[in-house]
Amino acid sequence: MTVTSSADASLRHRYAEAFLTVRRGDGAPLADTEVTVAQTRHAFSFGNIGFDLVAHANGETEADPDSPFGGAPPASGEHLAALWLDLFNTATLPFYWAGFEPRRGTPDTTRLLRAARWFAERGVTVKGHPLAWHTLAPDWLLDLPTDEVETLLRERIRREVSDFAGVVDVWDAINEVVIMPVFSNEERRNAITRLCWERGRIPTVRLAFEEARAANPSATLLLNDFNLSPAFECLVEGVLEAGIRVDAIGLQSHMHQGYWGEERTLETLDRFARFGLPLHLTESTLLSGDLMPADVVDLNDHQVESWPTTPEGEERQAQEIVRHYRTLVSHPAVEAVTYWGLTDEGSWLGAPVGLVRADGSTKPSFDALHGLLKDEWWLAPTTLRTDAEGRVSVRGFRGEYAVSASGARAAFTLDRDGDVDVEVEVTLPAS
């Protein structure tokens, strides 16, 4: 069956061509000279969660047994950090309210800020997840009246966005609103579910976005959900019609029950691209072991004693991750994808979703994704010779680049489709 979509498998929309003019320090063209051009960063956001590296960034040696975040133990940090930084450029850090502020008035700001800065210092864009969510709402909210819960949620959002501004400027402003007011998979209804039930979905969305926007007007704020049915489309329509400014739509794609395939993925992307907003695939997973039974509705309900990775599953995962990323990048509305887990050690639900086995060795999926992102979609250092006017033609994935000659180096950006004229001044001694 032929899929009709705005996607373009040639990825022309991801590339740019530049005529790069290289000059000496005195402004004269660097003519008929060998220069080296290399990519340094993708414009596209290729991300992963940074949960495993929070302890490492803080120099911790002991794991927190009460942490709701999951993640690998600190002893794995140095090894995992090298693998993480070799592949990804965007990190999602955990701001689940119950874990971030387990006791009222004791937010884990210092520790998370240190982790965020650790990533930022290494050239990584940092995203916070989430500001408002019913799951992992703190228990100390339970007995408070709804008005006070609303006040505290507003204060929490302003506090986090303000405290982390300049380091964390991308946020899932609110998470899983479709199910939020009717969520019932817990013994006692949490306070955020109660708030959303009493106030309504759109007013709760407005609360989250307006507080975050006021705290950091330049932040990128997402409306994020796992429910990709028409119910989420209706919610997006209502939110936009209410005049709430949304910067991007977050779509979760946990494929614990099997790879979606190109047709379903493109159909989903097209449905949400009609709103004219960037799409972020915020939580993507593919298994390298047995799949979760298809009849499980809430993925959290599937609890098994052991969920190992298998050789057959690893080969399947490697093939599927390449297909999935090719499909996402082919769609012009998609500007970010975050894989939800680097390693199987401490993974969500204990599932074999990682690109790295629990023993620290890389799976075929790591190598396959690395080959895609840092080989096929990456311009490695390439030697070119300038013409009589000091120009060379450069074509590559949109992003940041560097040109070097005779030990001098300068940065430039390929950031538009088609031909782009770029002038770069490399400071060399005048002849």
SULVENWO-V634971 format. One record per backbone hydrogen bond with DSSP energy under -0.5 kcal/mol. NH is the residue of the N-H (numbers start at 1). CO is the residue of the C=O. If there is no record, write none. Layout:
NH&CO, NH&CO
This chain:
4&2, 5&3, 8&330, 11&8, 14&11, 15&11, 15&12, 16&396, 17&418, 18&394, 19&420, 20&18, 20&392, 21&19, 21&422, 22&20, 22&390, 23&424, 24&28, 25&428, 27&24, 30&22, 31&29, 32&387, 33&30, 35&384, 36&404, 37&35, 37&382, 38&402, 39&379, 40&400, 41&400, 43&398, 44&398, 45&335, 46&44, 47&45, 47&337, 48&90, 49&339, 50&92, 53&50, 54&51, 57&53, 58&54, 59&56, 60&55, 65&63, 67&64, 71&346, 76&73, 77&74, 80&76, 81&77, 82&78, 83&79, 84&80, 85&81, 86&82, 87&83, 87&84, 88&84, 89&46, 90&46, 91&125, 92&48, 93&91, 93&127, 95&93, 95&129, 98&136, 99&96, 100&96, 101&97, 102&99, 106&103, 108&100, 109&107, 112&108, 113&109, 114&110, 115&111, 116&112, 117&113, 118&114, 119&115, 120&116, 121&117, 122&119, 123&120, 124&119, 125&89, 126&167, 127&91, 128&170, 129&93, 131&172, 132&173, 137&134, 141&138, 142&139, 144&141, 149&145, 150&146, 151&147, 152&148, 153&149, 154&150, 155&151, 156&152, 157&153, 158&154, 159&155, 160&156, 161&157, 162&158, 163&159, 164&160, 165&161, 165&162, 167&164, 168&164, 169&126, 169&167, 170&126, 171&220, 172&128, 173&171, 173&222, 174&222, 175&132, 176&224, 180&176, 181&177, 182&179, 183&179, 183&180, 186&184, 194&190, 195&191, 196&192, 197&193, 198&194, 199&195, 200&196, 204&200, 205&201, 206&202, 207&203, 208&204, 209&205, 210&206, 211&207, 212&208, 213&209, 214&210, 215&211, 216&212, 219&216, 220&169, 221&219, 222&171, 223&248, 224&174, 224&222, 225&250, 228&226, 232&229, 233&229, 234&230, 235&231, 236&232, 237&233, 238&234, 239&235, 240&236, 241&237, 242&238, 243&240, 244&239, 246&244, 247&221, 248&221, 249&278, 250&223, 250&248, 251&249, 251&280, 252&225, 252&250, 253&283, 255&253, 255&285, 258&255, 265&261, 266&262, 267&263, 268&264, 269&265, 270&266, 271&267, 272&268, 273&269, 274&270, 275&272, 276&273, 278&247, 279&333, 280&249, 281&336, 282&251, 282&280, 283&251, 284&338, 285&253, 287&255, 288&352, 290&308, 292&256, 296&293, 299&297, 301&298, 302&299, 303&301, 304&302, 310&288, 314&310, 315&311, 316&312, 317&313, 318&314, 319&315, 320&316, 321&317, 322&318, 323&319, 324&320, 325&321, 326&322, 327&323, 328&324, 329&325, 330&326, 331&327, 331&328, 332&330, 334&331, 335&279, 336&279, 337&45, 338&281, 339&47, 339&337, 340&284, 341&339, 344&356, 346&344, 347&344, 350&347, 351&348, 353&351, 355&342, 356&342, 357&361, 360&357, 363&355, 366&355, 366&363, 367&363, 368&364, 369&365, 370&366, 371&367, 372&368, 373&369, 374&370, 376&371, 377&372, 378&375, 380&378, 382&37, 384&35, 386&33, 387&391, 390&387, 392&20, 394&18, 396&16, 398&14, 399&414, 400&41, 401&412, 402&38, 403&410, 404&36, 405&408, 408&405, 410&403, 412&401, 414&399, 415&413, 420&17, 422&19, 422&420, 424&21, 424&422, 426&23, 426&424, 427&425, 428&426
